[in-house]
């Protein structure tokens, strides 16, 4: 019958805790840094008008195919509005996807996303403090 060395158990636990913390930190860092790189793209129903938004949903580009100029001013306005709304919706979906990848759930709005991100960061920091305390305790027990 082999005996289990408590030091090995503690070292395995330390290694596991360290890996989990690194993975969580990496996911959160990636999500936080990725928000500024998110954009949205959309187009009109017939594809003659394309729009792009920045990470805040502001319009950065509208492109009109020359054939779009044959539309009436009212139809042109509606198609531009449609393309912009689709780009803004795409941007919001991209934010949600980024956050879902990081924390595993989707917030109901961009403001809620930031609140959720801050909450996750706070929880992460609290968990890291708890794990550091546990590591200190394990090291003290190993020394005894």
SULQUIJO-V390872 format. One record per backbone hydrogen bond with DSSP energy under -0.5 kcal/mol. NH is the residue of the N-H (numbers start at 1). CO is the residue of the C=O. Records with the same first field share a line. If there is no record, write none. Layout:
NH->CO, CO
//
This chain:
5->3
6->4
8->5
9->5
10->6
11->7
12->8
13->9
14->10
15->11
16->12
17->13
18->14
19->15
20->16
21->17
22->18
23->19
24->20
25->21
26->22
27->23
28->24
29->25
30->26
31->27
32->28
33->29
34->30
35->31
37->34
38->34, 35
40->53
42->51
44->49
47->44
50->63
51->42
52->61
53->40
54->58
57->54
60->52
61->52
63->50
65->48, 63
68->65
69->66
70->67
71->68
76->72
77->73
78->74
79->75
80->76
81->77
82->78
83->79
84->80
85->81
86->82
87->83
88->84
89->85
90->86
91->87
92->88
93->89
94->90
95->91
96->92
97->93
98->94
99->95
100->96
101->97
102->98
103->99
104->99, 100
113->109
114->110
115->111
116->112
117->113
118->114
119->115
120->116
121->117
122->118
123->119
124->120
125->121
126->122
127->123
128->124
129->125
130->126
131->127
132->128
133->129
134->130
135->131
136->132
137->133
138->134
139->135
140->136
141->137
142->138
143->139
144->140
//
